[in-house]
Amino acid sequence: MTETCQPSDAHVVVVAGVAGSGKTTLGRALAAELGVPLLDLDAVTTPLLDALPPELWNGHWLRGPHAAAVREGRYAALRAV
């Protein structure tokens, strides 16, 4: 059985936006101000995806035939962390 240790009063702040819009910069500033850890989607999931053979992804996993499933899996991995 898997248990999670999360206080009942825990909050999650999600920052979303287009590439280059300053999400990471804002996330770092918020994490520092609030004294909480920063979980970055790319830092959590990209190393695993980059380790897979590129021919599986048509050059990049965002353009591959399974892009929707990969996107869903990346967010599931982030939530699990």
Phi and psi restraints in degrees (value plus and minus 20) as a CYANA .aco file:
   2 THR   PHI    -119.1   -79.1
   2 THR   PSI     110.8   150.8
   3 GLU   PHI    -133.7   -93.7
   3 GLU   PSI     128.5   168.5
   4 THR   PHI    -134.5   -94.5
   4 THR   PSI     122.0   162.0
   5 CYS   PHI    -129.0   -89.0
   5 CYS   PSI      69.3   109.3
   6 GLN   PHI    -153.9  -113.9
   6 GLN   PSI     104.8   144.8
   7 PRO   PHI     -79.6   -39.6
   7 PRO   PSI     126.6   166.6
   8 SER   PHI     -86.9   -46.9
   8 SER   PSI     -39.2     0.8
   9 ASP   PHI    -119.4   -79.4
   9 ASP   PSI      -4.6    35.4
  10 ALA   PHI     -88.6   -48.6
  10 ALA   PSI     125.1   165.1
  11 HIS   PHI    -145.1  -105.1
  11 HIS   PSI     132.5   172.5
  12 VAL   PHI    -142.4  -102.4
  12 VAL   PSI     113.0   153.0
  13 VAL   PHI    -130.0   -90.0
  13 VAL   PSI     104.8   144.8
  14 VAL   PHI    -130.7   -90.7
  14 VAL   PSI     109.1   149.1
  15 VAL   PHI    -134.2   -94.2
  15 VAL   PSI     103.7   143.7
  16 ALA   PHI    -149.1  -109.1
  16 ALA   PSI     134.1   174.1
  17 GLY   PHI     148.8   188.8
  17 GLY   PSI     157.2   197.2
  18 VAL   PHI     -94.6   -54.6
  18 VAL   PSI     141.4   181.4
  19 ALA   PHI     -75.8   -35.8
  19 ALA   PSI     116.0   156.0
  20 GLY   PHI      60.9   100.9
  20 GLY   PSI     -12.8    27.2
  21 SER   PHI    -106.3   -66.3
  21 SER   PSI     -24.7    15.3
  22 GLY   PHI      79.5   119.5
  22 GLY   PSI      -1.3    38.7
  23 LYS   PHI     -79.2   -39.2
  23 LYS   PSI     -67.6   -27.6
  24 THR   PHI     -85.6   -45.6
  24 THR   PSI     -62.3   -22.3
  25 THR   PHI     -80.4   -40.4
  25 THR   PSI     -66.4   -26.4
  26 LEU   PHI     -84.8   -44.8
  26 LEU   PSI     -63.6   -23.6
  27 GLY   PHI     -78.9   -38.9
  27 GLY   PSI     -64.5   -24.5
  28 ARG   PHI     -82.5   -42.5
  28 ARG   PSI     -63.3   -23.3
  29 ALA   PHI     -83.9   -43.9
  29 ALA   PSI     -63.2   -23.2
  30 LEU   PHI     -83.9   -43.9
  30 LEU   PSI     -64.2   -24.2
  31 ALA   PHI     -81.5   -41.5
  31 ALA   PSI     -62.9   -22.9
  32 ALA   PHI     -84.5   -44.5
  32 ALA   PSI     -64.9   -24.9
  33 GLU   PHI     -85.2   -45.2
  33 GLU   PSI     -60.5   -20.5
  34 LEU   PHI    -106.4   -66.4
  34 LEU   PSI     -31.6     8.4
  35 GLY   PHI      47.8    87.8
  35 GLY   PSI      19.2    59.2
  36 VAL   PHI    -145.5  -105.5
  36 VAL   PSI     141.9   181.9
  37 PRO   PHI     -93.9   -53.9
  37 PRO   PSI     134.3   174.3
  38 LEU   PHI    -126.8   -86.8
  38 LEU   PSI     104.9   144.9
  39 LEU   PHI    -129.9   -89.9
  39 LEU   PSI      98.8   138.8
  40 ASP   PHI    -125.8   -85.8
  40 ASP   PSI     106.6   146.6
  41 LEU   PHI     -73.4   -33.4
  41 LEU   PSI     -67.6   -27.6
  42 ASP   PHI     -84.8   -44.8
  42 ASP   PSI     -62.2   -22.2
  43 ALA   PHI     -84.6   -44.6
  43 ALA   PSI     -53.4   -13.4
  44 VAL   PHI     -97.9   -57.9
  44 VAL   PSI     -58.5   -18.5
  45 THR   PHI    -131.7   -91.7
  45 THR   PSI     -48.8    -8.8
  46 THR   PHI     -82.9   -42.9
  46 THR   PSI     -60.2   -20.2
  47 PRO   PHI     -77.3   -37.3
  47 PRO   PSI     -58.7   -18.7
  48 LEU   PHI     -86.1   -46.1
  48 LEU   PSI     -67.1   -27.1
  49 LEU   PHI     -84.9   -44.9
  49 LEU   PSI     -57.7   -17.7
  50 ASP   PHI     -88.1   -48.1
  50 ASP   PSI     -41.6    -1.6
  51 ALA   PHI     -99.1   -59.1
  51 ALA   PSI     -33.3     6.7
  52 LEU   PHI    -100.4   -60.4
  52 LEU   PSI     133.1   173.1
  53 PRO   PHI     -80.4   -40.4
  53 PRO   PSI     110.1   150.1
  54 PRO   PHI     -80.4   -40.4
  54 PRO   PSI     -46.3    -6.3
  55 GLU   PHI     -86.1   -46.1
  55 GLU   PSI     -37.6     2.4
  56 LEU   PHI     -91.6   -51.6
  56 LEU   PSI     -41.5    -1.5
  57 TRP   PHI    -136.5   -96.5
  57 TRP   PSI      -9.8    30.2
  58 ASN   PHI      42.1    82.1
  58 ASN   PSI      14.8    54.8
  59 GLY   PHI      77.8   117.8
  59 GLY   PSI     -52.9   -12.9
  60 HIS   PHI    -177.7  -137.7
  60 HIS   PSI     119.4   159.4
  61 TRP   PHI     -82.0   -42.0
  61 TRP   PSI     -41.8    -1.8
  62 LEU   PHI     -92.8   -52.8
  62 LEU   PSI     -40.5    -0.5
  63 ARG   PHI    -127.0   -87.0
  63 ARG   PSI     -23.3    16.7
  64 GLY   PHI     -92.7   -52.7
  64 GLY   PSI     150.8   190.8
  65 PRO   PHI     -87.3   -47.3
  65 PRO   PSI     -35.4     4.6
  66 HIS   PHI    -131.0   -91.0
  66 HIS   PSI       4.7    44.7
  67 ALA   PHI     -76.0   -36.0
  67 ALA   PSI     -62.0   -22.0
  68 ALA   PHI     -84.5   -44.5
  68 ALA   PSI     -62.1   -22.1
  69 ALA   PHI     -87.7   -47.7
  69 ALA   PSI     -58.9   -18.9
  70 VAL   PHI     -84.2   -44.2
  70 VAL   PSI     -64.0   -24.0
  71 ARG   PHI     -79.2   -39.2
  71 ARG   PSI     -66.5   -26.5
  72 GLU   PHI     -82.5   -42.5
  72 GLU   PSI     -62.2   -22.2
  73 GLY   PHI     -85.2   -45.2
  73 GLY   PSI     -56.7   -16.7
  74 ARG   PHI     -82.5   -42.5
  74 ARG   PSI     -64.2   -24.2
  75 TYR   PHI     -89.4   -49.4
  75 TYR   PSI     -54.0   -14.0
  76 ALA   PHI     -84.2   -44.2
  76 ALA   PSI     -61.8   -21.8
  77 ALA   PHI     -83.0   -43.0
  77 ALA   PSI     -62.8   -22.8
  78 LEU   PHI     -83.0   -43.0
  78 LEU   PSI     -64.0   -24.0
  79 ARG   PHI     -82.6   -42.6
  79 ARG   PSI     -56.1   -16.1
  80 ALA   PHI     -87.8   -47.8
  80 ALA   PSI     -53.7   -13.7
